[in-house]
Amino acid sequence: MWAKTLSLALAGALAFWLANLAISLTPVAADYRAGLSIAYVPMLIEALFGGLVIGLCVSYALVRFFSAIPTHSAVMKALVLCAMALVVSTVLIEVPSKLLGPAADASRYLMLATLFNIVRIGALGVVIGLLYDRLD
């Protein structure tokens, strides 16, 4: 079980990081980083660790509770778990950091962070679901 979980988590973390890299090359992301004073290289490293943590949580839940998740496709099951991870990360991390931080346009930055996370966590979920089908 743990070998499968770790394989899925590493693949998901890589997908998360690659999606983050692609997003970070856009002008919108450059404006977001400048507005919040986020350094580029540390952000890439943090995205790798963040993707690994989310990937481990999603992978473990998928492997452990596969039959309890109410869809038929492994990709959809992974995306259901990723939607839960998105809600948790938004409520526990993004909302407090954006709305309680010094940014003048906090609601705009919260919306952008949520959109970035939808892309990154969605990529993680698709890769984990596809790989789960291959490993099963």
C-alpha positions in Angstrom: 0.0 0.0 0.0 2.7 2.5 0.9 4.8 1.9 -2.3 1.7 2.6 -4.4 0.8 5.7 -2.3 4.4 7.0 -2.6 4.5 6.4 -6.4 1.2 8.2 -6.8 2.2 11.1 -4.6 5.5 11.6 -6.4 3.8 11.6 -9.8 1.1 14.0 -8.5 3.7 16.3 -6.9 5.6 16.4 -10.2 2.4 17.3 -12.1 1.6 20.0 -9.4 5.1 21.5 -9.8 5.0 21.5 -13.6 1.6 23.2 -13.6 3.0 25.7 -11.1 6.0 26.3 -13.4 3.7 26.9 -16.4 1.5 29.3 -14.4 4.6 31.1 -13.0 5.7 32.1 -16.5 2.5 34.1 -17.2 2.3 37.9 -16.8 -0.6 37.4 -14.4 1.5 35.3 -12.1 4.4 37.8 -12.3 2.0 40.6 -11.2 0.7 38.3 -8.4 4.3 37.6 -7.2 5.2 41.3 -7.4 2.1 42.4 -5.5 2.7 40.0 -2.7 6.6 40.2 -2.8 7.1 36.5 -3.5 10.5 35.5 -4.6 10.6 33.2 -7.7 13.0 30.4 -6.8 11.7 29.9 -3.2 8.2 29.8 -4.6 9.2 27.0 -6.9 10.7 25.0 -4.1 7.7 25.6 -1.9 5.4 24.4 -4.7 7.4 21.1 -4.9 6.9 20.5 -1.2 3.3 21.7 -1.2 2.5 19.4 -4.1 4.2 16.5 -2.3 2.1 17.0 0.9 -1.2 17.3 -1.1 -0.1 14.4 -3.3 0.5 12.2 -0.2 -2.9 13.1 1.3 -4.8 12.5 -1.9 -2.8 9.3 -2.8 -3.3 7.8 0.7 -7.0 8.5 0.7 -7.4 7.1 -2.8 -5.5 3.9 -2.0 -7.1 3.4 1.4 -10.7 4.4 0.6 -11.0 3.7 -3.1 -14.3 1.8 -2.9 -15.9 4.3 -0.5 -15.5 7.3 -2.9 -18.8 7.6 -4.9 -17.7 7.6 -8.5 -16.6 4.8 -10.9 -13.4 6.3 -12.5 -10.1 6.5 -10.6 -9.6 10.0 -12.2 -12.9 11.2 -10.9 -12.2 9.7 -7.5 -8.9 11.5 -7.4 -10.5 14.8 -8.5 -13.2 14.5 -5.7 -10.4 14.1 -3.2 -8.5 17.1 -4.8 -11.6 19.2 -4.6 -11.7 18.5 -0.9 -8.0 19.4 -0.6 -8.6 22.6 -2.6 -11.4 23.7 -0.1 -9.2 22.9 2.9 -6.2 24.7 1.5 -8.2 27.7 0.5 -10.0 28.0 3.9 -7.0 27.2 6.1 -4.1 28.9 4.1 -5.3 31.3 1.4 -8.1 33.1 3.1 -6.2 34.0 6.3 -3.0 34.9 4.4 -4.7 37.1 1.9 -7.4 38.7 3.9 -5.3 39.3 7.0 -2.2 40.3 5.1 -1.0 43.7 4.1 -2.1 43.5 0.5 -4.3 46.4 -0.7 -6.2 44.3 -3.1 -6.7 41.2 -1.0 -9.8 39.9 -2.7 -8.2 40.0 -6.1 -5.1 38.1 -4.8 -7.4 35.5 -3.1 -9.2 34.9 -6.4 -6.0 34.5 -8.3 -4.5 32.2 -5.7 -7.7 30.1 -5.9 -7.6 29.9 -9.7 -3.9 28.9 -9.6 -4.7 26.2 -7.1 -7.5 24.9 -9.2 -5.1 24.4 -12.0 -2.3 22.9 -9.9 -4.4 20.6 -7.7 -6.5 19.6 -10.8 -3.3 18.5 -12.6 -2.2 16.6 -9.5 -5.6 14.8 -9.4 -5.6 13.8 -13.0 -2.1 12.4 -12.9 -2.8 10.5 -9.7 -6.0 9.1 -11.1 -4.5 8.0 -14.4 -1.5 6.4 -12.7 -3.8 4.6 -10.2 -5.5 2.9 -13.2 -2.1 1.9 -14.6 -0.8 0.5 -11.2 -4.0 -1.3 -10.4 
